[in-house]
Amino acid sequence: MHGIGRVKIQMGTGMLELTSESLVGKGLHREVHVHPNDSSKCVKVVVLRGEEETRREQAYYHFLQRKNIEWVSLPRFYGNEETN
């Protein structure tokens, strides 16, 4: 498994090591893990042809960032990371 690298924002430089213990949820196209270095963040991992859904979601996050919205009730998008 690995993240999608189409967005120019990068959180870090190393590969994130995700385990079954860090898994908190799973949908049809993505798994959600607790970030191994920051438990206040989650990592979404594409697992089954979910690239288009992920691209749409990331485009919407960029739209919201340009509008300078308040992130009080929405999860903030920090960027893409490589995962194991």
N, CA, C and O atoms as CSV, one atom per row, in Angstrom:
chain,resi,resn,atom,element,x,y,z
A,1,MET,N,N,0.842,-1.174,0.000
A,1,MET,CA,C,0.000,0.000,0.000
A,1,MET,C,C,0.884,1.234,0.000
A,1,MET,O,O,1.969,1.236,0.583
A,2,HIS,N,N,0.415,2.274,-0.654
A,2,HIS,CA,C,1.121,3.543,-0.582
A,2,HIS,C,C,0.170,4.673,-0.925
A,2,HIS,O,O,-0.834,4.468,-1.607
A,3,GLY,N,N,0.488,5.856,-0.452
A,3,GLY,CA,C,-0.362,7.014,-0.670
A,3,GLY,C,C,-0.232,7.541,-2.081
A,3,GLY,O,O,0.688,7.170,-2.810
A,4,ILE,N,N,-1.152,8.406,-2.464
A,4,ILE,CA,C,-1.135,9.032,-3.779
A,4,ILE,C,C,-0.248,10.266,-3.711
A,4,ILE,O,O,-0.368,11.047,-2.768
A,5,GLY,N,N,0.628,10.463,-4.670
A,5,GLY,CA,C,1.573,11.559,-4.636
A,5,GLY,C,C,1.302,12.648,-5.653
A,5,GLY,O,O,2.254,13.162,-6.240
A,6,ARG,N,N,0.064,13.026,-5.892
A,6,ARG,CA,C,-0.257,14.013,-6.912
A,6,ARG,C,C,-0.383,15.436,-6.374
A,6,ARG,O,O,-0.487,16.379,-7.159
A,7,VAL,N,N,-0.376,15.607,-5.079
A,7,VAL,CA,C,-0.483,16.931,-4.486
A,7,VAL,C,C,0.906,17.383,-4.078
A,7,VAL,O,O,1.694,16.581,-3.577
A,8,LYS,N,N,1.215,18.638,-4.281
A,8,LYS,CA,C,2.571,19.127,-4.057
A,8,LYS,C,C,2.918,19.336,-2.580
A,8,LYS,O,O,4.087,19.551,-2.258
A,9,ILE,N,N,1.950,19.280,-1.686
A,9,ILE,CA,C,2.215,19.443,-0.254
A,9,ILE,C,C,2.835,18.162,0.287
A,9,ILE,O,O,2.342,17.075,-0.014
A,10,GLN,N,N,3.888,18.257,1.066
A,10,GLN,CA,C,4.491,17.089,1.704
A,10,GLN,C,C,4.611,17.345,3.196
A,10,GLN,O,O,5.092,18.399,3.612
A,11,MET,N,N,4.178,16.389,4.000
A,11,MET,CA,C,4.292,16.517,5.451
A,11,MET,C,C,5.697,16.198,5.932
A,11,MET,O,O,6.202,16.860,6.838
A,12,GLY,N,N,6.320,15.223,5.358
A,12,GLY,CA,C,7.615,14.782,5.849
A,12,GLY,C,C,8.432,14.171,4.745
A,12,GLY,O,O,8.081,14.272,3.570
A,13,THR,N,N,9.522,13.537,5.120
A,13,THR,CA,C,10.423,12.998,4.114
A,13,THR,C,C,10.528,11.487,4.151
A,13,THR,O,O,10.956,10.882,3.169
A,14,GLY,N,N,10.148,10.853,5.262
A,14,GLY,CA,C,10.293,9.411,5.375
A,14,GLY,C,C,8.991,8.673,5.127
A,14,GLY,O,O,7.912,9.265,5.097
A,15,MET,N,N,9.118,7.363,4.951
A,15,MET,CA,C,7.942,6.535,4.757
A,15,MET,C,C,7.289,6.244,6.104
A,15,MET,O,O,7.973,5.914,7.072
A,16,LEU,N,N,5.968,6.366,6.162
A,16,LEU,CA,C,5.236,6.046,7.384
A,16,LEU,C,C,5.026,4.547,7.471
A,16,LEU,O,O,4.581,3.920,6.509
A,17,GLU,N,N,5.341,3.974,8.613
A,17,GLU,CA,C,5.132,2.549,8.853
A,17,GLU,C,C,3.789,2.367,9.555
A,17,GLU,O,O,3.638,2.720,10.725
A,18,LEU,N,N,2.820,1.816,8.836
A,18,LEU,CA,C,1.492,1.583,9.398
A,18,LEU,C,C,1.340,0.108,9.738
A,18,LEU,O,O,1.870,-0.760,9.045
A,19,THR,N,N,0.611,-0.163,10.812
A,19,THR,CA,C,0.409,-1.542,11.254
A,19,THR,C,C,-1.080,-1.810,11.414
A,19,THR,O,O,-1.896,-0.891,11.353
A,20,SER,N,N,-1.424,-3.068,11.618
A,20,SER,CA,C,-2.828,-3.405,11.861
A,20,SER,C,C,-3.316,-2.769,13.160
A,20,SER,O,O,-4.509,-2.502,13.302
A,21,GLU,N,N,-2.416,-2.524,14.104
A,21,GLU,CA,C,-2.797,-1.887,15.363
A,21,GLU,C,C,-3.170,-0.419,15.178
A,21,GLU,O,O,-3.941,0.124,15.969
A,22,SER,N,N,-2.632,0.230,14.145
A,22,SER,CA,C,-2.947,1.648,13.921
A,22,SER,C,C,-4.232,1.837,13.115
A,22,SER,O,O,-4.708,2.964,12.973
A,23,LEU,N,N,-4.795,0.756,12.589
A,23,LEU,CA,C,-6.022,0.824,11.791
A,23,LEU,C,C,-7.209,1.197,12.672
A,23,LEU,O,O,-7.467,0.544,13.683
A,24,VAL,N,N,-7.937,2.259,12.285
A,24,VAL,CA,C,-9.118,2.674,13.050
A,24,VAL,C,C,-10.403,2.566,12.241
A,24,VAL,O,O,-11.494,2.643,12.807
A,25,GLY,N,N,-10.293,2.388,10.926
A,25,GLY,CA,C,-11.484,2.260,10.100
A,25,GLY,C,C,-11.133,1.822,8.697
A,25,GLY,O,O,-10.004,2.004,8.240
A,26,LYS,N,N,-12.119,1.238,8.007
A,26,LYS,CA,C,-11.886,0.764,6.650
A,26,LYS,C,C,-13.173,0.891,5.852
A,26,LYS,O,O,-14.240,0.465,6.293
A,27,GLY,N,N,-13.055,1.484,4.673
A,27,GLY,CA,C,-14.172,1.589,3.755
A,27,GLY,C,C,-13.887,0.775,2.514
A,27,GLY,O,O,-12.959,-0.034,2.492
A,28,LEU,N,N,-14.680,0.985,1.482
A,28,LEU,CA,C,-14.513,0.235,0.243
A,28,LEU,C,C,-13.190,0.557,-0.446
A,28,LEU,O,O,-12.534,-0.336,-0.983
A,29,HIS,N,N,-12.798,1.836,-0.432
A,29,HIS,CA,C,-11.612,2.267,-1.175
A,29,HIS,C,C,-10.432,2.688,-0.309
A,29,HIS,O,O,-9.312,2.791,-0.811
A,30,ARG,N,N,-10.657,2.936,0.985
A,30,ARG,CA,C,-9.574,3.452,1.816
A,30,ARG,C,C,-9.603,2.862,3.217
A,30,ARG,O,O,-10.650,2.474,3.736
A,31,GLU,N,N,-8.419,2.810,3.808
A,31,GLU,CA,C,-8.262,2.489,5.225
A,31,GLU,C,C,-7.851,3.777,5.931
A,31,GLU,O,O,-7.225,4.651,5.332
A,32,VAL,N,N,-8.207,3.885,7.203
A,32,VAL,CA,C,-7.816,5.040,8.006
A,32,VAL,C,C,-6.999,4.538,9.191
A,32,VAL,O,O,-7.436,3.663,9.938
A,33,HIS,N,N,-5.809,5.105,9.347
A,33,HIS,CA,C,-4.892,4.746,10.429
A,33,HIS,C,C,-4.598,5.977,11.268
A,33,HIS,O,O,-4.655,7.103,10.773
A,34,VAL,N,N,-4.285,5.760,12.535
A,34,VAL,CA,C,-3.739,6.831,13.364
A,34,VAL,C,C,-2.319,7.092,12.875
A,34,VAL,O,O,-1.548,6.155,12.667
A,35,HIS,N,N,-1.974,8.363,12.691
A,35,HIS,CA,C,-0.628,8.723,12.241
A,35,HIS,C,C,0.380,8.215,13.274
A,35,HIS,O,O,0.217,8.485,14.464
A,36,PRO,N,N,1.422,7.484,12.847
A,36,PRO,CA,C,2.364,6.891,13.806
A,36,PRO,C,C,3.204,7.907,14.576
A,36,PRO,O,O,3.727,7.583,15.642
A,37,ASN,N,N,3.344,9.127,14.060
A,37,ASN,CA,C,4.165,10.136,14.727
A,37,ASN,C,C,3.355,11.252,15.380
A,37,ASN,O,O,3.915,12.100,16.074
A,38,ASP,N,N,2.031,11.256,15.161
A,38,ASP,CA,C,1.189,12.321,15.701
A,38,ASP,C,C,-0.229,11.785,15.861
A,38,ASP,O,O,-0.994,11.754,14.897
A,39,SER,N,N,-0.578,11.369,17.060
A,39,SER,CA,C,-1.875,10.725,17.288
A,39,SER,C,C,-3.062,11.670,17.117
A,39,SER,O,O,-4.210,11.228,17.174
A,40,SER,N,N,-2.808,12.959,16.910
A,40,SER,CA,C,-3.906,13.888,16.644
A,40,SER,C,C,-4.286,13.906,15.164
A,40,SER,O,O,-5.229,14.593,14.771
A,41,LYS,N,N,-3.551,13.148,14.340
A,41,LYS,CA,C,-3.813,13.096,12.897
A,41,LYS,C,C,-4.115,11.670,12.457
A,41,LYS,O,O,-3.709,10.702,13.100
A,42,CYS,N,N,-4.841,11.563,11.339
A,42,CYS,CA,C,-5.128,10.264,10.723
A,42,CYS,C,C,-4.481,10.207,9.352
A,42,CYS,O,O,-4.187,11.240,8.750
A,43,VAL,N,N,-4.262,8.999,8.865
A,43,VAL,CA,C,-3.702,8.760,7.543
A,43,VAL,C,C,-4.705,7.919,6.770
A,43,VAL,O,O,-5.090,6.837,7.214
A,44,LYS,N,N,-5.132,8.424,5.597
A,44,LYS,CA,C,-6.021,7.651,4.733
A,44,LYS,C,C,-5.163,6.960,3.683
A,44,LYS,O,O,-4.304,7.588,3.064
A,45,VAL,N,N,-5.394,5.669,3.483
A,45,VAL,CA,C,-4.606,4.872,2.545
A,45,VAL,C,C,-5.542,4.274,1.505
A,45,VAL,O,O,-6.513,3.601,1.851
A,46,VAL,N,N,-5.251,4.521,0.224
A,46,VAL,CA,C,-6.044,3.940,-0.862
A,46,VAL,C,C,-5.734,2.455,-0.940
A,46,VAL,O,O,-4.569,2.064,-1.023
A,47,VAL,N,N,-6.784,1.617,-0.912
A,47,VAL,CA,C,-6.560,0.176,-0.947
A,47,VAL,C,C,-7.220,-0.509,-2.138
A,47,VAL,O,O,-6.805,-1.608,-2.506
A,48,LEU,N,N,-8.227,0.097,-2.750
A,48,LEU,CA,C,-8.924,-0.576,-3.843
A,48,LEU,C,C,-9.483,0.453,-4.813
A,48,LEU,O,O,-10.613,0.915,-4.654
A,49,ARG,N,N,-8.701,0.807,-5.806
A,49,ARG,CA,C,-9.143,1.691,-6.882
A,49,ARG,C,C,-9.887,2.930,-6.388
A,49,ARG,O,O,-10.912,3.300,-6.961
A,50,GLY,N,N,-9.398,3.562,-5.359
A,50,GLY,CA,C,-10.039,4.753,-4.825
A,50,GLY,C,C,-9.345,6.040,-5.219
A,50,GLY,O,O,-9.591,7.084,-4.613
A,51,GLU,N,N,-8.481,5.987,-6.224
A,51,GLU,CA,C,-7.689,7.156,-6.598
A,51,GLU,C,C,-8.552,8.330,-7.029
A,51,GLU,O,O,-8.272,9.469,-6.655
A,52,GLU,N,N,-9.603,8.073,-7.815
A,52,GLU,CA,C,-10.450,9.162,-8.308
A,52,GLU,C,C,-11.184,9.842,-7.155
A,52,GLU,O,O,-11.255,11.070,-7.102
A,53,GLU,N,N,-11.718,9.065,-6.252
A,53,GLU,CA,C,-12.391,9.616,-5.072
A,53,GLU,C,C,-11.417,10.457,-4.246
A,53,GLU,O,O,-11.775,11.532,-3.763
A,54,THR,N,N,-10.203,9.972,-4.089
A,54,THR,CA,C,-9.190,10.693,-3.320
A,54,THR,C,C,-8.800,11.985,-4.018
A,54,THR,O,O,-8.642,13.012,-3.356
A,55,ARG,N,N,-8.638,11.964,-5.339
A,55,ARG,CA,C,-8.309,13.189,-6.081
A,55,ARG,C,C,-9.409,14.238,-5.927
A,55,ARG,O,O,-9.118,15.419,-5.737
A,56,ARG,N,N,-10.679,13.808,-6.008
A,56,ARG,CA,C,-11.792,14.747,-5.827
A,56,ARG,C,C,-11.760,15.367,-4.428
A,56,ARG,O,O,-11.928,16.576,-4.268
A,57,GLU,N,N,-11.545,14.525,-3.430
A,57,GLU,CA,C,-11.502,15.011,-2.049
A,57,GLU,C,C,-10.358,16.003,-1.851
A,57,GLU,O,O,-10.544,17.040,-1.215
A,58,GLN,N,N,-9.182,15.695,-2.387
A,58,GLN,CA,C,-8.038,16.591,-2.235
A,58,GLN,C,C,-8.262,17.902,-2.973
A,58,GLN,O,O,-7.869,18.959,-2.477
A,59,ALA,N,N,-8.883,17.858,-4.143
A,59,ALA,CA,C,-9.188,19.087,-4.880
A,59,ALA,C,C,-10.136,19.966,-4.071
A,59,ALA,O,O,-9.989,21.188,-4.052
A,60,TYR,N,N,-11.102,19.349,-3.407
A,60,TYR,CA,C,-12.039,20.113,-2.584
A,60,TYR,C,C,-11.329,20.723,-1.375
A,60,TYR,O,O,-11.608,21.865,-1.012
A,61,TYR,N,N,-10.422,19.983,-0.752
A,61,TYR,CA,C,-9.647,20.536,0.360
A,61,TYR,C,C,-8.827,21.747,-0.093
A,61,TYR,O,O,-8.742,22.743,0.625
A,62,HIS,N,N,-8.231,21.663,-1.274
A,62,HIS,CA,C,-7.461,22.802,-1.788
A,62,HIS,C,C,-8.372,24.001,-2.039
A,62,HIS,O,O,-7.989,25.139,-1.766
A,63,PHE,N,N,-9.572,23.755,-2.556
A,63,PHE,CA,C,-10.556,24.811,-2.756
A,63,PHE,C,C,-10.868,25.491,-1.421
A,63,PHE,O,O,-10.881,26.719,-1.331
A,64,LEU,N,N,-11.116,24.687,-0.393
A,64,LEU,CA,C,-11.424,25.235,0.933
A,64,LEU,C,C,-10.247,26.021,1.504
A,64,LEU,O,O,-10.444,27.060,2.135
A,65,GLN,N,N,-9.023,25.531,1.287
A,65,GLN,CA,C,-7.839,26.243,1.773
A,65,GLN,C,C,-7.727,27.616,1.114
A,65,GLN,O,O,-7.395,28.598,1.778
A,66,ARG,N,N,-8.002,27.686,-0.185
A,66,ARG,CA,C,-7.939,28.969,-0.898
A,66,ARG,C,C,-8.989,29.950,-0.381
A,66,ARG,O,O,-8.786,31.164,-0.429
A,67,LYS,N,N,-10.104,29.427,0.110
A,67,LYS,CA,C,-11.178,30.268,0.657
A,67,LYS,C,C,-10.924,30.658,2.110
A,67,LYS,O,O,-11.706,31.406,2.698
A,68,ASN,N,N,-9.841,30.159,2.689
A,68,ASN,CA,C,-9.492,30.448,4.090
A,68,ASN,C,C,-10.640,30.151,5.051
A,68,ASN,O,O,-10.986,30.977,5.895
A,69,ILE,N,N,-11.216,28.979,4.914
A,69,ILE,CA,C,-12.329,28.601,5.777
A,69,ILE,C,C,-11.839,28.310,7.189
A,69,ILE,O,O,-10.647,28.098,7.409
A,70,GLU,N,N,-12.755,28.302,8.132
A,70,GLU,CA,C,-12.462,27.865,9.493
A,70,GLU,C,C,-12.487,26.339,9.495
A,70,GLU,O,O,-13.448,25.746,9.005
A,71,TRP,N,N,-11.469,25.700,10.026
A,71,TRP,CA,C,-11.371,24.238,10.031
A,71,TRP,C,C,-11.937,23.636,11.319
A,71,TRP,O,O,-11.561,22.528,11.702
A,72,VAL,N,N,-12.821,24.346,11.976
A,72,VAL,CA,C,-13.341,23.901,13.266
A,72,VAL,C,C,-14.085,22.575,13.161
A,72,VAL,O,O,-13.872,21.688,13.987
A,73,SER,N,N,-14.947,22.423,12.171
A,73,SER,CA,C,-15.768,21.205,12.082
A,73,SER,C,C,-15.374,20.290,10.930
A,73,SER,O,O,-16.079,19.321,10.648
A,74,LEU,N,N,-14.268,20.578,10.264
A,74,LEU,CA,C,-13.799,19.752,9.151
A,74,LEU,C,C,-12.392,19.239,9.437
A,74,LEU,O,O,-11.588,19.938,10.055
A,75,PRO,N,N,-12.093,18.017,8.988
A,75,PRO,CA,C,-10.714,17.540,9.140
A,75,PRO,C,C,-9.803,18.305,8.181
A,75,PRO,O,O,-10.171,18.538,7.030
A,76,ARG,N,N,-8.652,18.685,8.637
A,76,ARG,CA,C,-7.707,19.434,7.810
A,76,ARG,C,C,-6.858,18.470,6.991
A,76,ARG,O,O,-6.443,17.423,7.490
A,77,PHE,N,N,-6.598,18.824,5.725
A,77,PHE,CA,C,-5.731,18.041,4.846
A,77,PHE,C,C,-4.323,18.609,4.947
A,77,PHE,O,O,-4.107,19.791,4.682
A,78,TYR,N,N,-3.361,17.766,5.333
A,78,TYR,CA,C,-1.987,18.217,5.512
A,78,TYR,C,C,-1.080,17.849,4.351
A,78,TYR,O,O,-0.020,18.456,4.198
A,79,GLY,N,N,-1.449,16.892,3.536
A,79,GLY,CA,C,-0.617,16.489,2.415
A,79,GLY,C,C,-0.543,14.985,2.287
A,79,GLY,O,O,-1.228,14.250,2.998
A,80,ASN,N,N,0.290,14.540,1.381
A,80,ASN,CA,C,0.460,13.113,1.103
A,80,ASN,C,C,1.754,12.595,1.711
A,80,ASN,O,O,2.739,13.321,1.838
A,81,GLU,N,N,1.726,11.350,2.074
A,81,GLU,CA,C,2.895,10.660,2.629
A,81,GLU,C,C,2.998,9.281,1.991
A,81,GLU,O,O,1.985,8.681,1.631
A,82,GLU,N,N,4.189,8.795,1.854
A,82,GLU,CA,C,4.396,7.412,1.438
A,82,GLU,C,C,4.170,6.509,2.641
A,82,GLU,O,O,4.554,6.847,3.760
A,83,THR,N,N,3.547,5.360,2.407
A,83,THR,CA,C,3.321,4.392,3.480
A,83,THR,C,C,3.811,3.020,3.036
A,83,THR,O,O,4.040,2.774,1.852
A,84,ASN,N,N,3.966,2.139,4.011
A,84,ASN,CA,C,4.407,0.784,3.692
A,84,ASN,C,C,3.281,-0.029,3.083
A,84,ASN,O,O,3.473,-1.199,2.751
